[in-house]
């Protein structure tokens, strides 16, 4: 298994603001320049699916197997012979809101999907998280 995490502590937004940002799936493209669109119907809850198109890529289905409002959500993207997990955690600390995102890849062809997708996503986490915080201020 391959895994990379990034954490940031901020007083600029609340966990409720961050949650609303992520739960508003159909507007992810406004703050995530790496995607053309994300589509979602229904509630941001366990078992639901998101359709996402990365810039220049094919549509992918993302499942939400774990959703704990204002605390954590896990999304899973299935690739041939591997799965990529994006775990988002929001924790209140004395210094502010601690946001941690962990990207993991498991499966027989995980090495391939790390090379093609996951490593690039993980390297972008610090900048992406800053954009997320900036966008969450509006929620």
Secondary structure, 3 states (H helix, E strand, C coil): CEEEEEEEEECCCCHHHHHHHHHCHHHHHHCCCCEEEEECCCCCCCCCEEEEEECCCCEEEEEEEEEECCCEEEEEEEECCEEEEEEEEEEEECCEEEEEEEEEEECCCHHHHHHHHHHHHHHHHHHHHHHHHHHHCCC
